């Protein structure tokens, strides 16, 4: 279940152009960007640049093909199958959620709504007219109601969504001129009041808040939207919170809901089939390879293989990286693989006893995991005697569990060792981060479904889906851990 001390505030500001935000002084958005980031989002080609489809994608984490909201009339939607994040968290996890909005389809059974089906609590304030002035008054009431909930010392709401619509309505009626810019500044001031309410909570020092501020679409200069021009398709997201740094990839609207779940420690069920991916997520456990990842033993292993098989070809030599002694003996096509495996094992153990040392950053990473209370597991293709020898150098107390060669039905590159480690820790392998140095190890971790942080030793490893590549372990902090493999 999600950690109750983690909370998320999502503020949706309708129809704010990115170029206008970049030009204006918006101190509260600017402060969030400085702490985390403010980055563009391009509305995908299949999605109309309208509020209904865009907000549905933001809060469900799936695109129009799944949620079925194609216009500002939500009739025909599939929100029962792909609900908004406030409903998922309230209904499936029993968490308190809150929504405050003034646009009817978001909270009312009008025009095929509501988008937010079953939050724990909601506030709906209808504007008295479709005018900029009426929407400003509506947003002021919405902000006041949200401030009271967010600041309430007795309130344990885990996830909130607050909608501000005045900038969009102003652009529609008056275009993207001075009045529009004033509406954006006022929305930024209301964001500041929401943030002040969060920070005023007596429990705030013990809470971990993630704040996501997002817009749905842009506007043409005259004030309309719904077309395919760049200015209409360009939206943006500002984010700050634990582990959130500059994004390492292009962001999408569907990533917002995925990030809400991740920020609450909630790993999505595979049956949700979300289209979005979080851009920062604390791993539920970190599963670390040993040889060449934490300790400088790959060179010892290559030397051992070369000594035991002097005629080995270079390609075969590097194929031995990440393999057990038995698998390496089979790779070398020995006439007596058992004898060769025993010889490899004895030679390697002696070398490890004499020469193994931690690699730069290894002990610091293990200490960081302990400080963050993230379980660490050692997952090795080396034998138990070798693993136990290395543990004397690394510190056995730094690992919750260890898995050695021969302790699972198959060893790397099969998934078995990583699956066994995740099972022993009681976590979903897909929520784990595996740290590996060899292609064989990466193959094992990915076969288990883990996120991967690759730190290649001798053989190059390319970045890929759910795989981040770094030169080494030095200077890995919370942000690097949270982003790796996403």
C-alpha positions, 0 to 999 in steps of 0.5 A: 500500500502507498505510504501515508506520508506521501501526498500529491497535489495536481493543479490543472490550469486550462488553456495556458500557452507555453510561450506565454508562461515562459514570457511572463513572471509567474513566481510560483510556477517558476519556483516549482520549475527551479525545484524540479522542472517545467517541460513541454508536452505535445498533445498526441496526434490522435487527440483533439486539442480540446479540454475533454480529451486532454483532461481525460488523458491527464487524469486516467493515464490512458489515451483517447483510444482507451478512455473514449472521450473525444470531445467536450461531450463525454458521451460514450466514454469508457471511464468505468474501465479506465477511471481517473486517479482519484477514483482508482485510489479511493475505490481500490486502495481506500485512500482519501482523494479530493477534487475541486472544479467548476467545469461541469463535465468534470464533476457533474452528470452533464454532457456525459460526465463526470470525468471524476467518478468517485473521489472521496470528497469533491467541491463543485462551483459553477460559474454564473456565466461563461465570461472571464469575470464569472470564471475568475470568481469561480476559480477564486471560490474553488481555490478557497475551498481547496485551501481549506481542505489542504490546510486542514490538520485533520485531513489525510487526503493522499491525492488532490486535483484542483481545476482553474478555468479562467485563463481558457475562458478569457482566451476564448472571449478576448484572445491571447492578449493582455487580459489573458496574461492577467488571467494566467498571473492570477492563476499563478497567484492561486497556485501560490495560495494552494502551496501555502496551504500545503506548507501550513499543515502542522504535519507538513515536515513529516510529509512528502509532497509531490506537486504537478501543475499541468495545462491541457492545450494551447490557443491560437492568438485569436483565442481558439483551439481544437486544431493541429497547429503547434501552438494549440498542440503544445501543452506543459507540465511543471513538477516538483517533489521527492526524486523529481529532477529534469526529465530525461525523455519527452513527456506525455499527458498520460504520464501525469496519472502514472506519476501520481501513483508512483509518487504515492508508492503505488505500482500500477497493476498490469491489468490497468494497461496504462499508456503513461509512465512515471518520470520519477519513481522510488524503486520498491527494492534495488537488486544488485549484481556483484561482479563488475557492478559492486566489486572489481572482480570482472577483471579477475574472472577474465584472467581466471578464464584466460588462465584456465583456457589459454587458447580462448578466442577474445569473443568467447572470453567476453561472452563469459562475463556474467556467466557462472563457472558451469555455464562458462565451462559449457561455453568453452566446449570443454571435453570435461566441463565439470572438471573445468568448472571446478578449476575455474571456481577454485582459481576465481575464489582464490583471486577474489580472496586476495584482490577483490575491492569495491568499485567507486561509488558502490559503498556510497550507493549501498549506504544511500539505500539504507538511508532511504530504507530501500531494501537491497538484494545481492543477485549474483551468478557467482557461487556461494563461497565467492559471494560470502567472501565478497560480503566480508568486503561490502558488509553483509548487513547492507543486504536484506537477502543474497542470491548466489549461483546454484540457489535457483533452478537456473542462473543468469541470463535466465530471470530466476535469480531476480525473480527469487530475490523479488519474491524473498523481499515480497515486492513486484519485480516490475517495481524493482531496479536492477543494477547490472554491468554485463549484457547477460545480467541485463538480460536476466533482469529484463526477463524478470521485468525489472527496471534496469540501471546498467553500468557497463564494465567491459562490454557496451550496453545500449540504453533501451526501454526501462533501461538507463546506462551510466558510466559507473555508480559514483554520484548516484543520488535520490534523483538518479535512482528515482529516474533510472529505468523509466 
